[in-house]
Amino acid sequence: MANTAIVGINWGDEGKGRMVDLLTGDFDIVVRYQGGGNAGHTVINEYGKFALHLLPSGIFRKGVVNILGNGVALDPENLWIEIENITSKGVPITPENLKISDRASVLLPWHRELDGLEEARLADKKFGSTKQGIAPFYSDKYQKKTILAGELLYPEHVKEHLKDLMEWKNLTLTSVYGAKAVTMEELEHWLDTWCEKIKPFICDTGMILRNAQAEEKNILFEAQLGALRDLDYGIHPYTTSSNAIAAYAPVGSGLPSAKIDEVIGVVKAYSTCVGEGPFVCEMFGDEADTLREAGGEYGAKTGRPRRVGPLDIVATRYGVQVQGATDIALTKLDVLSCMEKIPVCTRYLVDGRETDEFPFPALLEKAQPVIQYMDGWNCDISGVRSWEELPPAARRYVEFIEQQIGCHIGYVSVGPERDSIIIR
Ligand code: GDP
């Protein structure tokens, strides 16, 4: 499998965690290369059901080394809570199978607070932030106003550095937002309570990856969110604050010289979107409620009901292009068994003209979906394990999408469990 990236093609929540969990058996290393604890991968396996936020999904596989790369938003508090939660269910997490890049920037206590303060200021113009501090974190990272995980290994140095950052950040907290200033005692408490716990995992992961590459080991690059939430290529400004696309994987993982051989794009058999922003194919009313219930579409991190709609060919084709996908995993096909006729958004209508092209973000608000209906299969397919066994209408649905998006669909998922998969 060489170097493979597993990425989301749409708005996120496509089922990437489930695909990483399935495929990690073929890999030596799984590395998360961007994002923070603001979304969640749901994984169901022999240990139980888990919502992973920051940990790579290879954490459940024996012998797999999991890396949090320099591109992630490293939140020591959330990470430690996640580690404790998972180890309490019998999954071993040690410095042997989890390694944190010493070059990962650290999400500081005020980042989460700033997210909340800014959403409150925006009131009804808010972006639907998950308030995990991701946007303030990445802004500060690019201003070089945060610390690197490796600095935690040098206690005196890190305190000095944090003191400077605190003095700078207090200007914003107190003068701009009228909030309380952060104190050095609070920061020392944070260092002692959370950062101490994650210190044993911090090391030079770049070296580990370079050695793995030299030994021709198989490396899996795991993304959070999807192409449409990518900072540069997504539905600006309703994006995340980092690059979720596969092209960023070498940079954010710590192996900038890596060539990604395969990009597996994960697409859900229908659309979902969490939070604010344009969602052209959105369905409402009973039809939407039925689909949301059938698919259990509630946020893994926030529990928020997800907005739902039919598969959006225009957005998906765009996602395939920006990801450079070489193969597609289509998930949740089983959920569509509840529909007699299956709607698909094949084109957009913008200013009275139909288009196949995904529009410039500012035009998305006025785009309308052009819907085509396909025959449903009206039977339970969750036990199907081979392409031939799938009802003809389900095969026609998959082939139609494949032809429309211009990329081979190599995996069709028909259930959340590890083995509920059809490999074509
Ligand atoms: P991710 O962030 O891309 O990993 O996606 P999420 O974890 O937010 O959402 C995927 C959800 O769908 C999880 O609850 C999975 O257990 C579930 N899931 C994944 N694949 C399938 C499938 O093929 N069928 C069904 N019914 N559920 C699935």
Residues whose N, C-alpha, C, O or C-beta is under 5 A from the ligand:
A	BS01	GDP	G12 D13 E14 G15 K16 G17 R18 G40 H41 T42 A300 T331 K332 L333 D334 S413 V414 G415 P416
